[in-house]
Amino acid sequence: MRQGDFVRQMDSGSSAIYGTPSQWHKIHMDLPLLLLLMILAGTGLFVLYSASGQSSHYVNRQLSYYGVGLLVMLITAQIPPRFLERWAVIPYVGGVALLVGVLLFGIGAKGAQRWLELGGFRFQPSEILKIAVPLMLASYLARRTLPPSFKHVFLSLIFIAIPPLLVAFQPDLGTAILIGVAGFFVLFLAGLPKRYLGFALLAAIVVLPLMWFYGLRDYQQQRILTMFDPEADKLGAGWNIIQSTIAIGSGGIHGKGWMQGTQSQLDFLPESHTDFIIAVLAEEFGLIGVFLLMSLFLLIILRCVMISFRAQSMFGCLLAGSLTLTFFVYIFVNMGMVSGILPVVGVPLPFMSYGGTSIVTLMLGFGMLMSVSTERKRSG
């Protein structure tokens, strides 16, 4: 199916299905999604205040990040998907150039070189590629006959592979994997033939042992081994997981109460305001709090899936679907590593963990989803 066929099918009767554009659609905002994101952001600030040791500094900084992110989302939502499709190569090439700049001129911290500083502002370019890669792939594949041929699958894999390889040299294996997964989702949604999935699985079986011995650094191997037996190094590599699981378990059903968690308030839990913030929520609000947060995430994902299904073009469908799946993977990986079922790879929990680049990038992605959501109203 070509994009033109897809558009013609959606155009027929679309006005009768979706009706007259509302005031929110006129400013290109999807109201249900916007409200859910605002509730999630408010929840994040509430938990962050406790997780940061009642620090107004972190809360104020996070609030400013949300403000910038909201502005970015609003501006991005005004850009028609057809424009995003036409110029998708620019953020991809620009992002790759920034990754090269990180390797040459980047700022190091905690043994990694992942940041650039421009005009006194420090940011992590790898976050941009989480959006730029699926954007580029959606643009490339939407203009081809689907399912993609071997040639287009091969070229797509090249587009996908370049950014993760550069990120892996920083080193940041977790982000490299997430970028690769985001690109693969576009291929999957485009109708990647099953035989290619079989080849990919076979290749992974062959490559994984080589990656273990030649591709992973000692500390990365240690993280994976620690996942299976954190007690083997209680005061070293296993400390984070042990303290996290203690915090989660001690919260019980109802939790200890806001700002009453012992693991976070007494600084037993490392990175409590960033990667391990859900352990703080679990300790203070218990299983009920975690369930409510997961329900909120689920509602956001369901809304995004609906946007993908209702997209007017193949490009919009591929982009919205891949961004939605990537958002789900961020949540799954963070919760998995905090609970000890996945290695600790430094993936923040969306809208909850402290961090500027991550929030602005997420809002950029949701701005694209807003654009896809309201595109049918503009052309009606």
Contacts in CASP RR format, 6 or more apart in sequence:
PFRMAT RR
TARGET T0000
AUTHOR 0000-0000-0000
METHOD contacts of the structure
MODEL  1
MRQGDFVRQMDSGSSAIYGTPSQWHKIHMDLPLLLLLMILAGTGLFVLYS
ASGQSSHYVNRQLSYYGVGLLVMLITAQIPPRFLERWAVIPYVGGVALLV
GVLLFGIGAKGAQRWLELGGFRFQPSEILKIAVPLMLASYLARRTLPPSF
KHVFLSLIFIAIPPLLVAFQPDLGTAILIGVAGFFVLFLAGLPKRYLGFA
LLAAIVVLPLMWFYGLRDYQQQRILTMFDPEADKLGAGWNIIQSTIAIGS
GGIHGKGWMQGTQSQLDFLPESHTDFIIAVLAEEFGLIGVFLLMSLFLLI
ILRCVMISFRAQSMFGCLLAGSLTLTFFVYIFVNMGMVSGILPVVGVPLP
FMSYGGTSIVTLMLGFGMLMSVSTERKRSG
1 145 0 8 1.000
1 146 0 8 1.000
1 314 0 8 1.000
2 145 0 8 1.000
2 146 0 8 1.000
2 314 0 8 1.000
3 142 0 8 1.000
3 143 0 8 1.000
3 313 0 8 1.000
3 314 0 8 1.000
3 315 0 8 1.000
4 313 0 8 1.000
4 314 0 8 1.000
6 313 0 8 1.000
6 314 0 8 1.000
6 317 0 8 1.000
7 312 0 8 1.000
7 313 0 8 1.000
7 314 0 8 1.000
10 311 0 8 1.000
10 312 0 8 1.000
10 313 0 8 1.000
10 376 0 8 1.000
11 312 0 8 1.000
11 379 0 8 1.000
14 312 0 8 1.000
14 376 0 8 1.000
14 380 0 8 1.000
15 380 0 8 1.000
18 310 0 8 1.000
18 376 0 8 1.000
18 377 0 8 1.000
21 374 0 8 1.000
21 377 0 8 1.000
21 378 0 8 1.000
22 31 0 8 1.000
24 30 0 8 1.000
24 31 0 8 1.000
24 34 0 8 1.000
25 374 0 8 1.000
25 377 0 8 1.000
26 377 0 8 1.000
27 74 0 8 1.000
27 77 0 8 1.000
28 77 0 8 1.000
28 78 0 8 1.000
28 370 0 8 1.000
28 371 0 8 1.000
28 374 0 8 1.000
28 378 0 8 1.000
29 74 0 8 1.000
29 77 0 8 1.000
29 370 0 8 1.000
29 374 0 8 1.000
30 303 0 8 1.000
30 307 0 8 1.000
30 369 0 8 1.000
30 370 0 8 1.000
30 373 0 8 1.000
30 374 0 8 1.000
32 303 0 8 1.000
33 300 0 8 1.000
33 303 0 8 1.000
33 304 0 8 1.000
33 307 0 8 1.000
33 366 0 8 1.000
33 369 0 8 1.000
33 370 0 8 1.000
33 373 0 8 1.000
34 370 0 8 1.000
36 296 0 8 1.000
36 299 0 8 1.000
36 300 0 8 1.000
36 303 0 8 1.000
37 300 0 8 1.000
37 351 0 8 1.000
37 366 0 8 1.000
39 296 0 8 1.000
40 296 0 8 1.000
40 297 0 8 1.000
40 300 0 8 1.000
40 350 0 8 1.000
40 351 0 8 1.000
40 352 0 8 1.000
41 66 0 8 1.000
41 351 0 8 1.000
43 293 0 8 1.000
43 296 0 8 1.000
43 351 0 8 1.000
43 352 0 8 1.000
44 62 0 8 1.000
44 277 0 8 1.000
44 351 0 8 1.000
44 352 0 8 1.000
45 59 0 8 1.000
45 62 0 8 1.000
45 63 0 8 1.000
45 66 0 8 1.000
46 258 0 8 1.000
47 277 0 8 1.000
47 280 0 8 1.000
47 281 0 8 1.000
47 284 0 8 1.000
47 352 0 8 1.000
48 58 0 8 1.000
48 59 0 8 1.000
48 62 0 8 1.000
48 273 0 8 1.000
48 277 0 8 1.000
48 352 0 8 1.000
48 354 0 8 1.000
49 55 0 8 1.000
49 56 0 8 1.000
49 58 0 8 1.000
49 59 0 8 1.000
49 259 0 8 1.000
50 258 0 8 1.000
50 259 0 8 1.000
50 261 0 8 1.000
50 264 0 8 1.000
50 265 0 8 1.000
50 280 0 8 1.000
50 284 0 8 1.000
51 264 0 8 1.000
51 272 0 8 1.000
51 273 0 8 1.000
51 277 0 8 1.000
51 280 0 8 1.000
52 58 0 8 1.000
52 59 0 8 1.000
52 272 0 8 1.000
52 273 0 8 1.000
52 354 0 8 1.000
53 259 0 8 1.000
53 264 0 8 1.000
53 265 0 8 1.000
53 273 0 8 1.000
54 259 0 8 1.000
58 273 0 8 1.000
58 354 0 8 1.000
61 354 0 8 1.000
61 356 0 8 1.000
62 354 0 8 1.000
62 355 0 8 1.000
62 356 0 8 1.000
62 359 0 8 1.000
65 355 0 8 1.000
65 356 0 8 1.000
65 359 0 8 1.000
65 360 0 8 1.000
66 359 0 8 1.000
68 356 0 8 1.000
68 360 0 8 1.000
69 359 0 8 1.000
69 360 0 8 1.000
69 363 0 8 1.000
69 364 0 8 1.000
70 363 0 8 1.000
72 360 0 8 1.000
72 363 0 8 1.000
72 364 0 8 1.000
72 367 0 8 1.000
73 363 0 8 1.000
73 364 0 8 1.000
73 365 0 8 1.000
73 366 0 8 1.000
73 367 0 8 1.000
73 370 0 8 1.000
74 367 0 8 1.000
76 364 0 8 1.000
76 365 0 8 1.000
76 367 0 8 1.000
76 368 0 8 1.000
76 370 0 8 1.000
76 371 0 8 1.000
77 367 0 8 1.000
77 368 0 8 1.000
77 370 0 8 1.000
77 371 0 8 1.000
77 374 0 8 1.000
78 371 0 8 1.000
79 371 0 8 1.000
80 371 0 8 1.000
80 375 0 8 1.000
80 378 0 8 1.000
81 311 0 8 1.000
81 312 0 8 1.000
81 313 0 8 1.000
81 315 0 8 1.000
81 316 0 8 1.000
81 319 0 8 1.000
81 368 0 8 1.000
81 371 0 8 1.000
81 372 0 8 1.000
81 375 0 8 1.000
82 313 0 8 1.000
82 315 0 8 1.000
84 135 0 8 1.000
84 139 0 8 1.000
84 315 0 8 1.000
84 319 0 8 1.000
84 368 0 8 1.000
84 371 0 8 1.000
85 138 0 8 1.000
85 139 0 8 1.000
85 142 0 8 1.000
85 143 0 8 1.000
85 313 0 8 1.000
85 315 0 8 1.000
85 316 0 8 1.000
86 139 0 8 1.000
88 132 0 8 1.000
88 135 0 8 1.000
88 136 0 8 1.000
88 138 0 8 1.000
88 139 0 8 1.000
88 140 0 8 1.000
89 136 0 8 1.000
89 139 0 8 1.000
91 128 0 8 1.000
91 131 0 8 1.000
91 132 0 8 1.000
91 135 0 8 1.000
91 136 0 8 1.000
92 129 0 8 1.000
92 132 0 8 1.000
92 133 0 8 1.000
92 135 0 8 1.000
92 136 0 8 1.000
92 159 0 8 1.000
94 132 0 8 1.000
95 125 0 8 1.000
95 128 0 8 1.000
95 129 0 8 1.000
95 132 0 8 1.000
95 163 0 8 1.000
96 129 0 8 1.000
96 162 0 8 1.000
96 163 0 8 1.000
96 166 0 8 1.000
98 116 0 8 1.000
98 125 0 8 1.000
98 128 0 8 1.000
99 125 0 8 1.000
99 126 0 8 1.000
99 129 0 8 1.000
99 163 0 8 1.000
99 166 0 8 1.000
99 167 0 8 1.000
100 166 0 8 1.000
101 116 0 8 1.000
101 125 0 8 1.000
102 113 0 8 1.000
102 114 0 8 1.000
102 115 0 8 1.000
102 116 0 8 1.000
102 125 0 8 1.000
102 126 0 8 1.000
102 166 0 8 1.000
102 170 0 8 1.000
103 113 0 8 1.000
103 166 0 8 1.000
103 169 0 8 1.000
103 170 0 8 1.000
105 116 0 8 1.000
106 113 0 8 1.000
106 114 0 8 1.000
106 115 0 8 1.000
106 116 0 8 1.000
106 117 0 8 1.000
107 113 0 8 1.000
107 115 0 8 1.000
107 116 0 8 1.000
107 117 0 8 1.000
107 122 0 8 1.000
108 114 0 8 1.000
108 115 0 8 1.000
109 115 0 8 1.000
112 170 0 8 1.000
112 171 0 8 1.000
112 172 0 8 1.000
113 170 0 8 1.000
114 124 0 8 1.000
114 126 0 8 1.000
114 170 0 8 1.000
114 172 0 8 1.000
115 122 0 8 1.000
115 123 0 8 1.000
115 124 0 8 1.000
116 122 0 8 1.000
116 123 0 8 1.000
116 124 0 8 1.000
116 125 0 8 1.000
117 123 0 8 1.000
123 356 0 8 1.000
123 357 0 8 1.000
124 357 0 8 1.000
124 358 0 8 1.000
126 163 0 8 1.000
126 167 0 8 1.000
126 170 0 8 1.000
126 172 0 8 1.000
126 175 0 8 1.000
126 176 0 8 1.000
126 179 0 8 1.000
127 175 0 8 1.000
127 357 0 8 1.000
127 358 0 8 1.000
127 360 0 8 1.000
127 361 0 8 1.000
128 361 0 8 1.000
129 163 0 8 1.000
129 167 0 8 1.000
129 179 0 8 1.000
130 175 0 8 1.000
130 178 0 8 1.000
130 179 0 8 1.000
130 182 0 8 1.000
130 326 0 8 1.000
130 361 0 8 1.000
131 323 0 8 1.000
131 361 0 8 1.000
131 364 0 8 1.000
131 365 0 8 1.000
131 368 0 8 1.000
132 163 0 8 1.000
133 159 0 8 1.000
133 160 0 8 1.000
133 163 0 8 1.000
133 179 0 8 1.000
133 180 0 8 1.000
133 182 0 8 1.000
133 183 0 8 1.000
134 182 0 8 1.000
134 183 0 8 1.000
134 185 0 8 1.000
134 186 0 8 1.000
134 318 0 8 1.000
134 319 0 8 1.000
134 322 0 8 1.000
134 323 0 8 1.000
134 326 0 8 1.000
135 319 0 8 1.000
135 368 0 8 1.000
136 159 0 8 1.000
137 156 0 8 1.000
137 159 0 8 1.000
137 160 0 8 1.000
137 183 0 8 1.000
137 186 0 8 1.000
137 187 0 8 1.000
137 318 0 8 1.000
137 322 0 8 1.000
138 186 0 8 1.000
138 315 0 8 1.000
138 316 0 8 1.000
138 318 0 8 1.000
138 319 0 8 1.000
138 322 0 8 1.000
139 315 0 8 1.000
140 152 0 8 1.000
140 155 0 8 1.000
140 156 0 8 1.000
140 159 0 8 1.000
141 148 0 8 1.000
141 152 0 8 1.000
141 156 0 8 1.000
141 186 0 8 1.000
141 187 0 8 1.000
141 190 0 8 1.000
141 318 0 8 1.000
142 313 0 8 1.000
142 314 0 8 1.000
142 315 0 8 1.000
142 316 0 8 1.000
142 318 0 8 1.000
144 152 0 8 1.000
146 190 0 8 1.000
146 191 0 8 1.000
146 314 0 8 1.000
147 190 0 8 1.000
147 191 0 8 1.000
147 192 0 8 1.000
147 193 0 8 1.000
148 156 0 8 1.000
148 187 0 8 1.000
148 190 0 8 1.000
148 191 0 8 1.000
148 192 0 8 1.000
153 187 0 8 1.000
153 192 0 8 1.000
153 196 0 8 1.000
156 183 0 8 1.000
156 186 0 8 1.000
156 187 0 8 1.000
157 187 0 8 1.000
160 180 0 8 1.000
160 183 0 8 1.000
160 184 0 8 1.000
160 187 0 8 1.000
161 180 0 8 1.000
163 176 0 8 1.000
163 179 0 8 1.000
163 180 0 8 1.000
164 176 0 8 1.000
164 177 0 8 1.000
164 179 0 8 1.000
164 180 0 8 1.000
165 176 0 8 1.000
167 175 0 8 1.000
167 176 0 8 1.000
167 179 0 8 1.000
168 176 0 8 1.000
171 217 0 8 1.000
171 220 0 8 1.000
173 216 0 8 1.000
173 220 0 8 1.000
173 345 0 8 1.000
174 345 0 8 1.000
174 346 0 8 1.000
174 347 0 8 1.000
175 347 0 8 1.000
177 345 0 8 1.000
178 326 0 8 1.000
178 329 0 8 1.000
178 330 0 8 1.000
178 333 0 8 1.000
178 347 0 8 1.000
181 326 0 8 1.000
181 329 0 8 1.000
182 322 0 8 1.000
182 323 0 8 1.000
182 325 0 8 1.000
182 326 0 8 1.000
182 329 0 8 1.000
183 322 0 8 1.000
185 321 0 8 1.000
185 322 0 8 1.000
185 325 0 8 1.000
185 326 0 8 1.000
186 318 0 8 1.000
186 319 0 8 1.000
186 322 0 8 1.000
189 317 0 8 1.000
189 318 0 8 1.000
189 321 0 8 1.000
189 322 0 8 1.000
189 325 0 8 1.000
190 318 0 8 1.000
212 221 0 8 1.000
216 224 0 8 1.000
219 237 0 8 1.000
222 233 0 8 1.000
222 237 0 8 1.000
223 237 0 8 1.000
223 343 0 8 1.000
223 344 0 8 1.000
223 345 0 8 1.000
224 343 0 8 1.000
225 232 0 8 1.000
225 237 0 8 1.000
226 232 0 8 1.000
226 233 0 8 1.000
226 237 0 8 1.000
226 238 0 8 1.000
226 241 0 8 1.000
226 343 0 8 1.000
226 344 0 8 1.000
227 241 0 8 1.000
227 340 0 8 1.000
227 341 0 8 1.000
227 342 0 8 1.000
227 343 0 8 1.000
227 344 0 8 1.000
230 237 0 8 1.000
230 238 0 8 1.000
230 241 0 8 1.000
230 242 0 8 1.000
230 340 0 8 1.000
231 238 0 8 1.000
231 242 0 8 1.000
232 238 0 8 1.000
233 239 0 8 1.000
234 242 0 8 1.000
239 270 0 8 1.000
240 270 0 8 1.000
240 271 0 8 1.000
240 276 0 8 1.000
240 344 0 8 1.000
241 340 0 8 1.000
241 344 0 8 1.000
243 263 0 8 1.000
243 268 0 8 1.000
243 269 0 8 1.000
243 270 0 8 1.000
243 279 0 8 1.000
244 269 0 8 1.000
244 276 0 8 1.000
244 279 0 8 1.000
244 338 0 8 1.000
244 339 0 8 1.000
244 340 0 8 1.000
245 339 0 8 1.000
245 340 0 8 1.000
246 263 0 8 1.000
246 268 0 8 1.000
247 261 0 8 1.000
247 263 0 8 1.000
247 264 0 8 1.000
247 268 0 8 1.000
247 269 0 8 1.000
247 279 0 8 1.000
247 280 0 8 1.000
247 282 0 8 1.000
247 283 0 8 1.000
248 279 0 8 1.000
248 282 0 8 1.000
248 283 0 8 1.000
248 338 0 8 1.000
248 339 0 8 1.000
249 282 0 8 1.000
249 283 0 8 1.000
250 256 0 8 1.000
250 261 0 8 1.000
250 262 0 8 1.000
250 263 0 8 1.000
250 283 0 8 1.000
251 282 0 8 1.000
251 283 0 8 1.000
251 284 0 8 1.000
251 285 0 8 1.000
251 286 0 8 1.000
251 287 0 8 1.000
252 286 0 8 1.000
252 287 0 8 1.000
253 286 0 8 1.000
253 287 0 8 1.000
253 288 0 8 1.000
254 285 0 8 1.000
254 286 0 8 1.000
254 287 0 8 1.000
254 288 0 8 1.000
255 282 0 8 1.000
255 283 0 8 1.000
255 284 0 8 1.000
255 285 0 8 1.000
255 286 0 8 1.000
255 288 0 8 1.000
255 289 0 8 1.000
256 262 0 8 1.000
256 283 0 8 1.000
256 284 0 8 1.000
257 284 0 8 1.000
257 285 0 8 1.000
258 284 0 8 1.000
258 285 0 8 1.000
259 265 0 8 1.000
259 284 0 8 1.000
260 284 0 8 1.000
261 280 0 8 1.000
261 283 0 8 1.000
261 284 0 8 1.000
262 268 0 8 1.000
262 283 0 8 1.000
263 269 0 8 1.000
263 272 0 8 1.000
263 279 0 8 1.000
263 280 0 8 1.000
263 283 0 8 1.000
264 272 0 8 1.000
264 279 0 8 1.000
264 280 0 8 1.000
264 283 0 8 1.000
264 284 0 8 1.000
269 276 0 8 1.000
269 279 0 8 1.000
269 280 0 8 1.000
270 276 0 8 1.000
272 279 0 8 1.000
272 280 0 8 1.000
273 280 0 8 1.000
273 353 0 8 1.000
273 354 0 8 1.000
274 348 0 8 1.000
274 353 0 8 1.000
274 354 0 8 1.000
274 355 0 8 1.000
275 334 0 8 1.000
275 337 0 8 1.000
275 338 0 8 1.000
275 344 0 8 1.000
275 346 0 8 1.000
275 347 0 8 1.000
275 348 0 8 1.000
275 349 0 8 1.000
275 353 0 8 1.000
276 338 0 8 1.000
277 349 0 8 1.000
277 352 0 8 1.000
277 353 0 8 1.000
277 354 0 8 1.000
278 290 0 8 1.000
278 293 0 8 1.000
278 334 0 8 1.000
278 335 0 8 1.000
278 338 0 8 1.000
278 349 0 8 1.000
278 352 0 8 1.000
279 338 0 8 1.000
281 289 0 8 1.000
281 290 0 8 1.000
281 293 0 8 1.000
281 352 0 8 1.000
282 289 0 8 1.000
282 290 0 8 1.000
285 292 0 8 1.000
293 352 0 8 1.000
297 331 0 8 1.000
297 350 0 8 1.000
300 327 0 8 1.000
301 324 0 8 1.000
301 327 0 8 1.000
301 328 0 8 1.000
304 320 0 8 1.000
304 321 0 8 1.000
304 323 0 8 1.000
304 324 0 8 1.000
304 327 0 8 1.000
304 369 0 8 1.000
305 321 0 8 1.000
305 324 0 8 1.000
307 320 0 8 1.000
307 324 0 8 1.000
307 369 0 8 1.000
307 372 0 8 1.000
307 373 0 8 1.000
308 316 0 8 1.000
308 317 0 8 1.000
308 320 0 8 1.000
308 321 0 8 1.000
308 324 0 8 1.000
308 372 0 8 1.000
309 317 0 8 1.000
310 373 0 8 1.000
310 376 0 8 1.000
311 317 0 8 1.000
311 319 0 8 1.000
311 320 0 8 1.000
311 372 0 8 1.000
311 375 0 8 1.000
311 376 0 8 1.000
312 372 0 8 1.000
312 375 0 8 1.000
312 376 0 8 1.000
312 379 0 8 1.000
313 375 0 8 1.000
316 372 0 8 1.000
316 375 0 8 1.000
319 368 0 8 1.000
319 372 0 8 1.000
320 368 0 8 1.000
320 369 0 8 1.000
320 372 0 8 1.000
320 373 0 8 1.000
323 365 0 8 1.000
323 368 0 8 1.000
323 369 0 8 1.000
324 369 0 8 1.000
327 350 0 8 1.000
327 362 0 8 1.000
330 347 0 8 1.000
330 348 0 8 1.000
330 349 0 8 1.000
330 350 0 8 1.000
331 349 0 8 1.000
331 350 0 8 1.000
333 342 0 8 1.000
333 345 0 8 1.000
333 347 0 8 1.000
334 347 0 8 1.000
334 348 0 8 1.000
334 349 0 8 1.000
334 350 0 8 1.000
334 353 0 8 1.000
335 349 0 8 1.000
336 342 0 8 1.000
337 343 0 8 1.000
337 344 0 8 1.000
337 345 0 8 1.000
337 346 0 8 1.000
337 347 0 8 1.000
348 354 0 8 1.000
348 355 0 8 1.000
348 358 0 8 1.000
350 358 0 8 1.000
350 362 0 8 1.000
351 359 0 8 1.000
351 362 0 8 1.000
END
